[in-house]
């Protein structure tokens, strides 16, 4: 894989319902898998931290991960916001999009087609 694109994937996560959080993790993981298959370097804080937070009992809220995530946004060449349920109202997602704009990162939006293929 030799890609000049380094994408930070924004996706909603935190919810009072753990089943919703699990579903959001699965969507993010699938997006990362499809982007990777197409030769794109991609970092998803949700895919990275979901299992880690479960096994080490780390907080799962945006405040805990914010500075870590901002470092990755700075490293990436672009940011893509995954449009799944909850994406518009995600506090962390909104903050990450604003931060990306503030440091002049290219901001794209991605979504799953009806056939399950990621459009990005």
LUMNU-945915 format. One record per residue (C-alpha): y, x, z; residue number from 0; chain. Coordinates in Angstrom, 2 decimals. Example, Ala and Ser with C-alpha at 12.3 -4.5 7.8 and 13.67 -1.06 7.14 Angstrom:
// LUMNU-945915
py;px;pz;k;c
-4.50;12.30;7.80;0;A
-1.06;13.67;7.14;1;A
//
This chain:
// LUMNU-945915
py;px;pz;k;c
0.00;0.00;0.00;0;A
3.29;1.52;-1.05;1;A
6.11;-0.91;-0.55;2;A
9.81;-0.30;-0.22;3;A
10.07;-3.72;1.39;4;A
9.80;-3.75;5.15;5;A
10.01;-7.34;6.31;6;A
10.64;-8.63;9.82;7;A
9.10;-12.11;10.04;8;A
10.98;-14.59;12.22;9;A
8.96;-17.59;13.34;10;A
9.18;-20.08;16.19;11;A
6.86;-19.58;19.12;12;A
7.83;-20.66;22.63;13;A
6.96;-24.23;23.61;14;A
5.85;-25.94;26.84;15;A
2.60;-26.84;25.07;16;A
0.23;-23.84;24.78;17;A
-1.55;-25.49;21.83;18;A
1.70;-25.52;19.85;19;A
2.23;-21.85;20.67;20;A
-1.29;-21.05;19.49;21;A
-0.74;-22.98;16.24;22;A
2.55;-21.14;15.64;23;A
0.78;-17.82;16.21;24;A
-1.89;-18.78;13.64;25;A
0.77;-19.65;11.05;26;A
2.57;-16.35;11.65;27;A
-0.71;-14.43;11.41;28;A
-1.56;-16.12;8.12;29;A
1.90;-15.32;6.75;30;A
1.50;-11.66;7.73;31;A
-1.97;-11.54;6.13;32;A
-0.71;-12.98;2.84;33;A
2.35;-10.71;2.73;34;A
0.19;-7.68;3.50;35;A
-2.30;-8.63;0.77;36;A
0.60;-8.61;-1.69;37;A
1.60;-5.08;-0.65;38;A
4.51;-5.88;1.64;39;A
4.97;-4.07;4.93;40;A
5.62;-6.82;7.46;41;A
6.18;-6.94;11.19;42;A
5.84;-10.17;13.12;43;A
6.76;-10.08;16.80;44;A
4.58;-13.14;17.32;45;A
1.49;-11.59;15.77;46;A
2.16;-8.36;17.65;47;A
2.81;-9.88;21.07;48;A
0.78;-13.11;21.29;49;A
-2.55;-11.60;22.34;50;A
-0.83;-8.78;24.23;51;A
1.10;-11.30;26.33;52;A
-2.10;-13.24;27.05;53;A
-4.17;-10.24;28.12;54;A
-1.42;-8.57;30.18;55;A
0.36;-11.69;31.41;56;A
3.66;-10.62;29.82;57;A
6.43;-13.20;29.53;58;A
6.42;-15.09;26.25;59;A
10.08;-15.95;26.12;60;A
12.71;-14.57;23.78;61;A
14.74;-12.92;26.52;62;A
11.90;-10.59;27.49;63;A
11.26;-9.45;23.90;64;A
14.83;-9.53;22.53;65;A
15.71;-5.82;22.65;66;A
12.25;-4.87;21.33;67;A
12.65;-7.30;18.43;68;A
16.16;-6.10;17.60;69;A
14.81;-2.58;17.19;70;A
12.33;-3.84;14.62;71;A
15.00;-5.86;12.80;72;A
17.09;-2.70;12.53;73;A
14.10;-0.79;11.08;74;A
13.23;-3.40;8.47;75;A
14.93;-3.70;5.09;76;A
14.96;-7.49;5.22;77;A
14.28;-10.46;7.44;78;A
12.32;-13.56;6.47;79;A
12.41;-16.76;8.48;80;A
9.13;-18.70;8.34;81;A
9.93;-22.39;7.93;82;A
7.27;-24.06;10.05;83;A
7.64;-26.82;12.62;84;A
10.31;-25.84;15.12;85;A
11.99;-23.11;13.05;86;A
15.45;-24.71;12.98;87;A
15.59;-25.22;16.75;88;A
14.01;-21.97;17.87;89;A
16.47;-20.20;20.21;90;A
14.94;-16.82;19.45;91;A
14.81;-17.49;15.72;92;A
18.46;-18.53;15.64;93;A
19.47;-15.42;17.57;94;A
17.39;-13.16;15.32;95;A
18.90;-14.67;12.15;96;A
22.40;-14.19;13.57;97;A
21.61;-10.60;14.56;98;A
20.20;-9.87;11.10;99;A
23.37;-11.22;9.49;100;A
25.55;-9.23;11.89;101;A
23.88;-5.96;10.90;102;A
23.88;-6.97;7.22;103;A
20.16;-7.37;6.67;104;A
18.98;-9.40;3.71;105;A
17.86;-12.80;5.04;106;A
15.20;-14.78;3.18;107;A
13.21;-17.89;3.98;108;A
9.47;-18.32;3.52;109;A
7.20;-21.33;3.64;110;A
3.66;-22.43;2.96;111;A
2.99;-24.44;-0.19;112;A
0.66;-27.43;-0.03;113;A
-2.21;-25.20;-1.18;114;A
-1.65;-22.87;1.77;115;A
-0.08;-20.07;-0.28;116;A
2.93;-18.42;1.29;117;A
6.11;-18.51;-0.77;118;A
8.34;-15.58;0.20;119;A
//
